[in-house]
Amino acid sequence: MNLVLATHNPHKVEEFGAIVAATRPDLEVVGYDGPEPVEDGVTFAENALIKARTAVAHTGLPALADDSGIRVDVLGGAPGVFSAYWAGHRKDAAANLALLLDQLSDIADPHRAAQFVSTIALVLPSGVEHVVEGVWPGRLALAADGAGGFGYDPIFIPDGQPAGAERTVGRWSPEEKNAASHRARAFRALTPLLASV
């Protein structure tokens, strides 16, 4: 059965497809080709629901939508819901990353704590809605390192790595990231709810 992922971001479709396949191989995540809704919510949950509802209305299929970003403690939780637009409305990932590093240039450890957050909404054609959240704690590197992943991955160092062997997510394999990320954590919370699909 097809499950629409309400995004035009091919990286997210690939990542979600791998996560879903690991737990529900009978579900195939497909990309969304419909209109892009206005994400005018002020929380990750509000924006995820806006996207999932739009995808269901356009396709008639069950839809997942993820709204995610990075929260930096010393910035009061920013960029948060503005993560994709931190450097302006062009959604320029490299500019967003560069601006965040510049804003934190005078901040040393241990004050660089941050969390990746993923909120996933599942909306069914019947009108049933579920929202779950996954949080991946860590801190920000002083400079970008690694070409893997996307977005803020090259500056995010997840907690729980062996001392002296810490790596940014930009150095992780897709399999490592898909097993531990904020999306994987949110999806684990969502898995029992997929029985309704």
HELIX and SHEET records of a PDB file:
HELIX    1   1 PRO A   10  THR A   23  1                                  14    
HELIX    2   2 PHE A   44  THR A   59  1                                  16    
HELIX    3   3 ASP A   73  LEU A   75  5                                   3    
HELIX    4   4 GLY A   80  TYR A   85  5                                   6    
HELIX    5   5 ALA A   93  GLN A  103  1                                  11    
HELIX    6   6 ASP A  153  ILE A  155  5                                   3    
HELIX    7   7 VAL A  169  ARG A  171  5                                   3    
HELIX    8   8 PRO A  174  ALA A  180  1                                   7    
HELIX    9   9 HIS A  182  LEU A  190  1                                   9    
HELIX   10  10 THR A  191  SER A  196  5                                   6    
SHEET    1   A 6 GLU A  28  VAL A  30  0                                        
SHEET    2   A 6 ASN A   2  LEU A   5  1                                        
SHEET    3   A 6 ALA A  63  VAL A  72  1                                        
SHEET    4   A 6 ALA A 113  VAL A 123 -1                                        
SHEET    5   A 6 GLU A 129  LEU A 140 -1                                        
SHEET    6   A 6 PHE A 156  PRO A 158 -1                                        
END                                                                             
